Structures are given as C-alpha cells and as structure tokens.
Amino acid sequence: MNRFIEIEQSGVETFIDWVLKFRIQLSIPHKLSEIGINNTDSKTIGHMAQQEPSASGNPKSLSAECYTQIFENTVSGKLS
C-alpha cells in the first residue's frame, strides 16, 4: 500500500498521520462540531446505529454505548 500513496515508512501510525495531513489538504474538518453537529442526541444516535440493519455486516458487533462513544469522539475530534 505504501507505494500507492507514497508513504516512505510502514505502520498504522504513519498511515494515520498521512490521512490527517491529506484531510487538511482537502479542507475536511477534524471534528463534527466544526460543521455544527453536537452531542445533544448522542445516546439516541448510538441506539439507532446499533439497530441499523447494515450494522450486522460489521466484523465486530458493537453495543449502543460503543456507537455513542464513537459518535461523541467524532464530534470532539478525539482519535482514540
């Protein structure tokens, strides 16, 4: 993969750094809050995400709480 996206080193951290820099080049916001989305309904969104039929195609089953945390992380820009 490195040769296709011109990354000199291998590894997850290097790839994440490349994605973050590329996102800046494309002017893609780092946080959903930068485009006016907030955590107001995060628990509802987490529950809805768990109930979504396409969620069954994920390689790992997630709880509503996990989906809520993922959503809240995207709003705040937290990467881990």
C-alpha positions as CSV (number, residue, x, y, z in Angstrom):
1,M,0.0,0.0,0.0
2,N,2.8,2.4,0.8
3,R,3.9,2.6,-2.8
4,F,0.4,3.6,-3.9
5,I,0.1,6.6,-1.5
6,E,3.8,7.4,-1.4
7,I,4.5,6.8,2.3
8,E,8.1,6.0,3.0
9,Q,7.5,4.1,6.3
10,S,5.1,1.4,7.1
11,G,2.8,1.1,10.2
12,V,-0.5,2.2,11.4
13,E,0.7,5.5,13.0
14,T,2.4,6.5,9.8
15,F,-0.8,5.8,7.8
16,I,-2.9,7.8,10.3
17,D,-0.5,10.7,10.1
18,W,-0.8,10.6,6.3
19,V,-4.6,10.6,6.4
20,L,-4.7,13.5,8.8
21,K,-2.4,15.6,6.6
22,F,-4.4,14.6,3.5
23,R,-7.6,15.6,5.2
24,I,-6.1,19.1,5.9
25,Q,-5.1,19.4,2.2
26,L,-8.7,18.6,1.3
27,S,-10.1,21.1,3.9
28,I,-12.0,18.3,5.7
29,P,-12.8,19.3,9.3
30,H,-11.2,17.4,12.1
31,K,-14.4,17.5,14.3
32,L,-18.1,17.2,13.5
33,S,-18.6,20.2,15.9
34,E,-16.8,22.3,13.2
35,I,-19.7,21.8,10.9
36,G,-22.4,22.4,13.6
37,I,-23.0,18.9,14.9
38,N,-23.1,18.5,18.7
39,N,-23.6,15.7,21.2
40,T,-27.2,16.6,22.1
41,D,-28.7,13.3,20.8
42,S,-25.6,11.1,21.1
43,K,-27.4,8.3,23.0
44,T,-30.2,8.2,20.6
45,I,-27.8,8.1,17.7
46,G,-25.8,5.3,19.3
47,H,-29.0,3.3,19.8
48,M,-30.2,3.9,16.2
49,A,-26.7,2.9,14.9
50,Q,-26.9,-0.4,16.8
51,Q,-30.4,-1.1,15.3
52,E,-29.3,-0.2,11.8
53,P,-29.6,-3.3,9.6
54,S,-26.3,-2.6,7.9
55,A,-24.5,-2.8,11.4
56,S,-24.8,-6.6,11.2
57,G,-22.2,-6.5,8.4
58,N,-19.5,-5.2,10.7
59,P,-16.8,-7.7,11.6
60,K,-17.3,-6.9,15.3
61,S,-20.7,-6.4,17.0
62,L,-20.9,-3.2,18.9
63,S,-23.2,-2.1,21.7
64,A,-25.2,1.1,21.6
65,E,-22.8,2.5,24.1
66,C,-19.8,1.9,21.8
67,Y,-21.6,3.6,18.9
68,T,-22.4,6.5,21.2
69,Q,-18.8,6.8,22.2
70,I,-17.6,6.7,18.5
71,F,-20.1,9.5,17.7
72,E,-19.0,11.6,20.6
73,N,-15.4,11.1,19.6
74,T,-16.1,12.3,16.1
75,V,-17.9,15.4,17.5
76,S,-15.0,16.3,19.7
77,G,-12.2,15.2,17.4
78,K,-10.8,12.5,19.7
79,L,-8.9,9.9,17.7
80,S,-8.8,7.1,20.3
